[in-house]
Amino acid sequence: MRQSGQEKSILVLIEEMKEAQLFKRRLEKEPERRRKKGKHSGSKGLPAKGLSGVHSTDIDVAATIRANVGYIKEKVEETDQGNSEKSILNVSAGTSNTMTGYMDRPLSEIRLKRYREKHQTSILFVVDASRSQGSHERLAFVKGAVLAILQQAYTKRDKVGVIVFGDRQAQVALPFTKSVDFAAKQMEQLTAKGNTPLAQGIRLAVTTMEQDMRKYPENLHLMVLLTDGKCNYDTQKGQPLKLVMEAAGELKEKHLSVLVVDTESSVFGMGLAKKIAAAADGEYVEMM
């Protein structure tokens, strides 16, 4: 199955969020300033979040030297002294965004060890299936993204679920699954209709994620919300947008990782999806 540029870029972002969760989990499991001596395979860049706690034993020295070899040579020639390897490891973790010593470069130049950790990720898509602008594009995107992830599930051990909200309700359109055939069959039944109960969709997502987290506490859990941020209905009393922001705040309080994909296409957009991402302390990307 061919993937669009939109799908590829967002799937890459999902992988980065998984790496950040793994890194955070490893820091939480180990005593402060102590690291396991496990096998590692290859290297990776620093995660977007969670730079505090980075220790020299996490750094892949050889890969870091290779990434900075041109700059190291330049600095060594200028000073004609010093230990280049040592200056690479001189990291002021959690207090600075640059390395010190010979190297005055962004932290993204440091390469971390990529440990051989087996893990499974539960990815929950929450999709606006109302008859609002861009509904066809949203549903087409989520169908492609779900199948693309499941086709890699054998090696990446991921499972995917889908919640849709529209027509005065939110419902689980696809329970968490690894089956490409089952997902494809369920995805074909997705249609856009009715109004936009966005807060209901988020609340159901929280409940669904928590159920899966209790059942599979060792899994990573990610939520991908596709919306333009607009809403006009809720079963609870109150202004719909205020209820949406409260639901987004619950994601933050419960430390649930969320990626908000903004599907708004209007030049005179209201930027609501970005505000939702901020309220949820999540990642944000536009679906161009």
CORMO-V357098 format. One record per residue. N is the residue number from 1. RES is the residue in one small letter. SS is DSSP state (H for helix, E for strand, - for the rest). OMEGA is omega in degrees with one decimal (none if undefined). D_FIRST is the distance of its C-alpha to the first C-alpha in Angstrom with 1 decimal. Layout:
n: [N	N]
res: [RES	RES]
ss: [SS	SS]
omega: [OMEGA	OMEGA]
d_first: [D_FIRST	D_FIRST]
//
This chain:
n: [1	2	3	4	5	6	7	8	9	10	11	12	13	14	15	16	17	18	19	20	21	22	23	24	25	26	27	28	29	30	31	32	33	34	35	36	37	38	39	40	41	42	43	44	45	46	47	48	49	50	51	52	53	54	55	56	57	58	59	60	61	62	63	64	65	66	67	68	69	70	71	72	73	74	75	76	77	78	79	80	81	82	83	84	85	86	87	88	89	90	91	92	93	94	95	96	97	98	99	100	101	102	103	104	105	106	107	108	109	110	111	112	113	114	115	116	117	118	119	120	121	122	123	124	125	126	127	128	129	130	131	132	133	134	135	136	137	138	139	140	141	142	143	144	145	146	147	148	149	150	151	152	153	154	155	156	157	158	159	160	161	162	163	164	165	166	167	168	169	170	171	172	173	174	175	176	177	178	179	180	181	182	183	184	185	186	187	188	189	190	191	192	193	194	195	196	197	198	199	200	201	202	203	204	205	206	207	208	209	210	211	212	213	214	215	216	217	218	219	220	221	222	223	224	225	226	227	228	229	230	231	232	233	234	235	236	237	238	239	240	241	242	243	244	245	246	247	248	249	250	251	252	253	254	255	256	257	258	259	260	261	262	263	264	265	266	267	268	269	270	271	272	273	274	275	276	277	278	279	280	281	282	283	284	285	286	287	288]
res: [m	r	q	s	g	q	e	k	s	i	l	v	l	i	e	e	m	k	e	a	q	l	f	k	r	r	l	e	k	e	p	e	r	r	r	k	k	g	k	h	s	g	s	k	g	l	p	a	k	g	l	s	g	v	h	s	t	d	i	d	v	a	a	t	i	r	a	n	v	g	y	i	k	e	k	v	e	e	t	d	q	g	n	s	e	k	s	i	l	n	v	s	a	g	t	s	n	t	m	t	g	y	m	d	r	p	l	s	e	i	r	l	k	r	y	r	e	k	h	q	t	s	i	l	f	v	v	d	a	s	r	s	q	g	s	h	e	r	l	a	f	v	k	g	a	v	l	a	i	l	q	q	a	y	t	k	r	d	k	v	g	v	i	v	f	g	d	r	q	a	q	v	a	l	p	f	t	k	s	v	d	f	a	a	k	q	m	e	q	l	t	a	k	g	n	t	p	l	a	q	g	i	r	l	a	v	t	t	m	e	q	d	m	r	k	y	p	e	n	l	h	l	m	v	l	l	t	d	g	k	c	n	y	d	t	q	k	g	q	p	l	k	l	v	m	e	a	a	g	e	l	k	e	k	h	l	s	v	l	v	v	d	t	e	s	s	v	f	g	m	g	l	a	k	k	i	a	a	a	a	d	g	e	y	v	e	m	m]
ss: [-	-	-	-	H	H	H	H	H	H	H	H	H	H	H	H	H	H	H	H	H	H	H	H	H	H	H	H	H	-	-	-	-	-	-	-	-	-	-	E	E	E	E	E	E	-	-	-	-	-	-	-	-	-	-	H	H	H	E	-	H	H	H	H	H	H	H	-	H	H	H	H	H	H	H	H	H	H	H	-	-	-	-	H	H	H	H	H	H	-	-	-	-	-	-	-	-	E	-	-	-	-	-	-	-	E	H	H	H	-	E	E	E	E	E	-	-	-	-	-	E	E	E	E	E	E	E	E	-	-	-	-	-	-	H	H	H	H	H	H	H	H	H	H	H	H	H	H	H	H	H	-	H	H	H	H	-	E	E	E	E	E	E	E	E	E	-	-	E	E	E	E	E	E	E	E	E	-	-	H	H	H	H	H	H	H	H	-	-	-	-	-	-	-	-	-	-	H	H	H	H	H	H	H	H	H	H	H	H	H	H	H	H	H	H	-	-	-	-	E	E	E	E	E	E	E	E	-	-	-	-	-	-	-	-	-	-	-	-	H	H	H	H	H	H	H	H	H	H	H	H	H	H	-	-	-	E	E	E	E	E	E	-	-	-	-	-	-	-	-	-	H	H	H	H	H	H	H	H	-	-	-	E	E	E	E	-	-]
omega: [179.0	178.3	175.0	176.6	178.1	-178.5	-177.4	-176.6	-178.8	175.9	175.7	178.7	176.5	178.1	178.8	178.0	176.8	178.4	179.8	177.3	178.6	-179.4	179.6	-179.4	-179.4	177.9	-177.9	-175.2	-174.2	177.0	-178.1	177.8	175.1	-176.0	175.9	173.6	-178.5	176.2	176.1	-175.8	179.7	-179.0	-179.9	176.6	177.8	177.1	-178.4	179.8	173.7	179.1	178.2	-178.7	177.0	-177.0	-177.0	179.9	176.2	-171.2	172.6	-171.6	-177.0	-179.4	179.1	177.5	179.7	-178.5	-174.4	-169.7	-179.5	-178.2	178.1	-178.8	-179.7	-178.1	179.3	178.5	179.7	-174.4	-179.2	177.4	174.0	180.0	-175.2	-177.5	-178.7	-177.8	175.9	-176.2	-177.9	-174.0	174.9	-170.4	173.9	-178.6	-176.7	178.1	177.2	174.5	-179.0	-178.2	179.1	-172.5	174.9	-172.7	178.0	179.0	-179.9	178.8	177.8	179.5	178.5	176.1	175.4	-176.2	-179.8	-178.8	176.0	179.8	176.1	-179.3	173.4	-177.7	-178.1	174.9	177.6	-164.7	173.0	179.7	176.0	-179.7	177.0	-176.6	177.5	-176.9	-179.4	-179.2	179.7	-177.9	178.4	179.8	-174.7	176.3	-179.3	-177.8	-179.8	-178.3	178.5	178.9	-177.2	177.5	176.5	-171.8	-177.7	-179.1	-176.1	172.3	-179.4	169.7	-171.0	173.1	-179.0	170.9	175.8	175.5	-177.4	178.0	175.3	179.9	171.1	-177.3	175.7	-179.6	179.3	174.8	179.7	-176.9	170.8	-173.7	177.1	-177.5	179.9	-179.7	-179.0	179.7	-179.8	-178.5	-179.5	-177.0	-178.5	176.1	-179.8	177.9	171.1	-175.5	-167.9	177.3	-172.9	-178.7	177.6	178.8	179.9	-179.6	177.1	178.5	178.3	179.5	-178.9	179.8	-179.0	176.7	-179.5	179.1	176.6	-178.0	-178.2	-175.9	-179.2	-178.8	164.8	-179.0	179.7	176.0	177.6	-176.9	177.8	-175.9	170.1	177.0	-177.9	-178.2	-177.7	-178.8	172.1	177.6	177.7	177.9	179.4	179.0	-173.5	-178.0	177.6	177.7	177.3	-178.9	176.5	178.2	177.0	177.2	178.3	176.1	179.1	-178.5	-177.9	177.6	177.4	-178.5	-177.2	172.0	178.5	178.3	-176.2	-178.0	180.0	-175.9	-177.4	176.1	-179.4	-177.1	-177.8	178.5	-175.9	-178.3	178.7	177.5	177.3	178.1	179.9	179.7	-179.7	-175.2	-177.1	175.9	-176.8	175.6	177.0	175.2	-173.5	none]
d_first: [0.0	3.8	6.5	9.9	13.1	14.3	11.7	12.2	15.9	16.4	14.5	16.9	19.7	19.0	19.2	22.5	23.8	23.3	25.2	27.9	28.3	28.7	31.2	33.2	33.2	34.5	37.3	38.3	38.6	40.8	44.4	45.0	45.0	44.1	40.8	39.6	39.7	36.4	34.2	31.8	28.9	28.3	29.0	27.6	28.9	31.0	29.4	29.8	32.3	34.8	36.4	39.7	40.3	38.8	41.1	41.7	40.7	37.1	36.9	35.5	38.4	37.2	33.9	35.8	38.3	35.7	34.1	37.6	39.3	40.2	41.6	43.5	45.1	46.2	47.8	49.5	51.0	52.3	54.0	54.6	54.6	52.6	50.0	46.5	44.8	47.0	46.4	42.6	43.3	45.7	43.5	45.1	42.5	42.2	44.9	43.5	40.4	41.6	42.9	46.6	48.7	47.7	44.2	43.9	40.1	37.5	36.5	32.9	34.3	35.1	32.7	32.7	32.3	28.9	30.2	28.5	28.2	26.2	25.1	22.9	21.7	21.7	19.7	20.9	19.4	22.3	21.4	23.8	23.3	26.5	27.1	27.6	26.4	22.7	21.8	19.1	17.4	17.9	16.4	13.3	12.9	13.8	11.4	8.4	10.5	11.6	8.5	7.5	11.2	11.5	9.1	11.7	14.5	16.0	17.1	17.6	19.1	17.8	18.1	17.2	19.4	19.6	22.8	23.3	26.6	28.0	30.7	33.3	31.4	28.8	27.1	24.7	21.8	19.9	22.2	21.0	18.8	16.7	15.4	11.8	13.3	16.1	14.2	12.0	15.4	17.2	14.9	15.4	19.1	19.1	21.3	23.4	27.2	30.5	31.8	30.6	31.9	30.3	32.9	32.3	28.6	29.6	32.4	30.2	27.7	30.7	31.9	28.6	28.1	31.7	31.5	28.6	30.5	33.6	31.8	29.8	31.9	30.5	27.0	25.8	25.2	23.4	23.2	21.0	22.9	21.4	24.6	26.8	29.7	31.5	33.0	35.7	36.2	36.9	38.8	40.9	43.8	43.5	41.9	38.1	37.2	39.8	38.3	34.8	36.4	38.2	35.0	33.4	36.6	36.1	32.8	34.9	37.7	35.6	33.8	30.3	27.7	25.9	23.6	24.4	21.8	24.1	22.8	26.1	25.9	29.6	31.7	34.5	32.5	34.4	32.4	32.5	29.1	30.5	33.7	31.9	30.1	33.5	35.2	32.7	33.0	29.2	26.8	26.0	23.4	23.0	19.9	20.7]
//
